[in-house]
Amino acid sequence: MIIYGTRGTNGKAVIVNSTCSACNTTGPFIFQTAVRYFHVFWIPLFPFNKIGVAQCQHCKKVYDKNSFDSSMQSTLTQLKQNQKYSIFHFSGLVLIAGIVVWSMLPESEKTKQERALNQARQEKMFQSKLDTPKINDIFFAKVGDTTINGKDYRRSLALRVTRTTNDSVYFELSNFMKIDKKLSGNAFASMPLKDNAFSPENIYSSSIREPKDKISKKLILNNLAIYSIDRK
């Protein structure tokens, strides 16, 4: 839920002598101004207006802009000019600008090294699974992209290891494909395979044999690229 709306910050109250039209008394009036601003989650984004009220200290009648006489209006105009906008009133925009600038800054050398190290670690783990497949490992191989309701998805075959030998790996192929939502660039949001993808009624083939050295090179079937392996 997004919380947004308008709020205000009060300026300094000022006492000015004026004549009250309600009690016909000439005496002190308290004038109060305020800056109205738009906020999101109570963080000010920008100011949009200055308002003011006055109160007779004899009869306590409150005047707003619709009931000011010319003298009161002149006083209020001067007070509004004296009340300045502050950085507080633009703090949300400053925060947004800071985030944008930060996102555009080049990565530090340390961050680059950490990212490269993490990528190398993941690649090593993936290659280890390729070199030593285990029963019930599920291999995913991309077969192409598709568009569903105007959104792009990656389609992948799902194959589960049923047996291994010294030189071969045996798979069963599911009728169901894995569908991953495409994000910006080459990224994908991984979506789960159906729970019953490898139930007996959903097995397309249960006798697929591939050489281990081919699997180690990330290839399967008609040289489709293996890009992911699920291992429980």
Solvent accessible surface area in square Angstrom, and as a share of the most:
residue,aa,sasa,rsa
1,M,203,0.91
2,I,118,0.60
3,I,52,0.26
4,Y,143,0.54
5,G,20,0.19
6,T,63,0.37
7,R,112,0.41
8,G,34,0.33
9,T,39,0.23
10,N,115,0.59
11,G,18,0.17
12,K,179,0.76
13,A,51,0.40
14,V,48,0.27
15,I,119,0.61
16,V,46,0.26
17,N,114,0.59
18,S,16,0.10
19,T,71,0.41
20,C,0,0.00
21,S,87,0.56
22,A,59,0.45
23,C,40,0.24
24,N,127,0.65
25,T,41,0.24
26,T,96,0.56
27,G,13,0.13
28,P,65,0.41
29,F,1,0.00
30,I,57,0.29
31,F,1,0.00
32,Q,44,0.20
33,T,5,0.03
34,A,12,0.09
35,V,0,0.00
36,R,71,0.26
37,Y,10,0.04
38,F,58,0.24
39,H,10,0.05
40,V,44,0.25
41,F,96,0.40
42,W,137,0.48
43,I,71,0.36
44,P,7,0.04
45,L,29,0.14
46,F,86,0.36
47,P,18,0.11
48,F,103,0.43
49,N,65,0.33
50,K,41,0.17
51,I,70,0.36
52,G,9,0.08
53,V,62,0.36
54,A,1,0.00
55,Q,58,0.26
56,C,3,0.02
57,Q,51,0.23
58,H,126,0.56
59,C,51,0.31
60,K,115,0.49
61,K,77,0.33
62,V,87,0.50
63,Y,5,0.02
64,D,64,0.33
65,K,146,0.62
66,N,132,0.68
67,S,51,0.33
68,F,26,0.11
69,D,69,0.36
70,S,98,0.63
71,S,67,0.43
72,M,3,0.01
73,Q,70,0.31
74,S,72,0.47
75,T,31,0.18
76,L,1,0.01
77,T,57,0.33
78,Q,95,0.42
79,L,23,0.11
80,K,54,0.23
81,Q,103,0.46
82,N,94,0.48
83,Q,27,0.12
84,K,146,0.62
85,Y,98,0.37
86,S,51,0.33
87,I,126,0.64
88,F,92,0.38
89,H,9,0.04
90,F,70,0.29
91,S,37,0.24
92,G,2,0.02
93,L,79,0.39
94,V,78,0.45
95,L,94,0.47
96,I,90,0.46
97,A,53,0.41
98,G,40,0.38
99,I,100,0.51
100,V,75,0.43
101,V,87,0.50
102,W,186,0.65
103,S,75,0.48
104,M,151,0.67
105,L,104,0.52
106,P,117,0.74
107,E,68,0.31
108,S,62,0.40
109,E,113,0.51
110,K,140,0.59
111,T,55,0.32
112,K,97,0.41
113,Q,110,0.49
114,E,94,0.42
115,R,150,0.55
116,A,61,0.47
117,L,110,0.55
118,N,68,0.35
119,Q,121,0.54
120,A,60,0.46
121,R,122,0.45
122,Q,109,0.48
123,E,79,0.35
124,K,155,0.65
125,M,114,0.51
126,F,33,0.14
127,Q,54,0.24
128,S,58,0.37
129,K,47,0.20
130,L,1,0.01
131,D,68,0.35
132,T,73,0.43
133,P,11,0.07
134,K,110,0.47
135,I,103,0.52
136,N,94,0.48
137,D,2,0.01
138,I,27,0.14
139,F,0,0.00
140,F,2,0.01
141,A,0,0.00
142,K,82,0.35
143,V,48,0.28
144,G,19,0.18
145,D,76,0.39
146,T,39,0.23
147,T,83,0.48
148,I,77,0.39
149,N,148,0.76
150,G,70,0.67
151,K,105,0.44
152,D,71,0.37
153,Y,30,0.11
154,R,32,0.12
155,R,80,0.29
156,S,0,0.00
157,L,25,0.13
158,A,0,0.00
159,L,0,0.00
160,R,66,0.24
161,V,1,0.00
162,T,53,0.31
163,R,123,0.45
164,T,48,0.28
165,T,46,0.27
166,N,152,0.78
167,D,91,0.47
168,S,2,0.01
169,V,0,0.00
170,Y,49,0.19
171,F,0,0.00
172,E,20,0.09
173,L,18,0.09
174,S,5,0.03
175,N,84,0.43
176,F,57,0.24
177,M,71,0.32
178,K,16,0.07
179,I,52,0.26
180,D,0,0.00
181,K,69,0.29
182,K,75,0.32
183,L,87,0.43
184,S,99,0.64
185,G,60,0.58
186,N,144,0.74
187,A,50,0.39
188,F,50,0.21
189,A,37,0.29
190,S,92,0.60
191,M,79,0.35
192,P,128,0.81
193,L,31,0.15
194,K,119,0.50
195,D,154,0.80
196,N,75,0.38
197,A,1,0.01
198,F,22,0.09
199,S,26,0.17
200,P,120,0.76
201,E,127,0.57
202,N,19,0.10
203,I,37,0.19
204,Y,156,0.59
205,S,32,0.21
206,S,78,0.50
207,S,94,0.61
208,I,25,0.13
209,R,128,0.47
210,E,12,0.05
211,P,50,0.31
212,K,52,0.22
213,D,93,0.48
214,K,45,0.19
215,I,0,0.00
216,S,35,0.22
217,K,142,0.60
218,K,67,0.28
219,L,56,0.28
220,I,0,0.00
221,L,42,0.21
222,N,140,0.72
223,N,101,0.52
224,L,48,0.24
225,A,58,0.45
226,I,5,0.03
227,Y,66,0.25
228,S,35,0.23
229,I,11,0.06
230,D,69,0.36
231,R,77,0.28
232,K,235,1.00
